[in-house]
């Protein structure tokens, strides 16, 4: 069970990233919001698996990673549940829609970025806890740790208004391209994690 659940989590996270990319390419926002609610579930299962198997010397790092994964999940569920319910039903004033609609780059868009910033911190600390005993595990460890760099952009850039401009469509498809690049980066993490928990 300790290997099966993290392996299932890796499969869920990988599938969610793939489907998120597909939904963005075909311009299906509801689908992308829906699958994004499955990504934190899979990621928490992965993170807990890495935390369980790490040595005592790396336990603090893994624990920090799991805690940040829970913060990430809370923010993401808040954002995307709102998009698939209240925002989608449009039973709000224009001012409320402007704040809550992800596509308008409002408050929930910034919370989404903060959530993925927390995920980036989580992957960094989980990466520190991974003991790489194979070439694929070394790649996994480095990809997880380097993914931590996304925290800086997700935390600082919303304060500059750059991402809000991208979300509101003023820069064309820049936001979509940035998210697709993230998907291309994170997809191998899910695949390598699945391989890790299979072995």
Secondary structure, 3 states (H helix, E strand, C coil): CCCHHHHHHHHHHHHHHHHHHHHHHCCCHHHHHHHHHHHHHHHHHHHHHHHHHCCHHHHHHHHHHHHHHHHHHHHHHHHHHHHHHHHHHCCCCHHHHHHHCHHHCCHHHHHHHHHHHHHHHHHHHHHHHCCCCCHHHHHHHHHHHHHCCHHHHHHHHHHHCHHHHHHCCCCCCHHHHHHHHHHHHHHHHHHHHHHHHHC
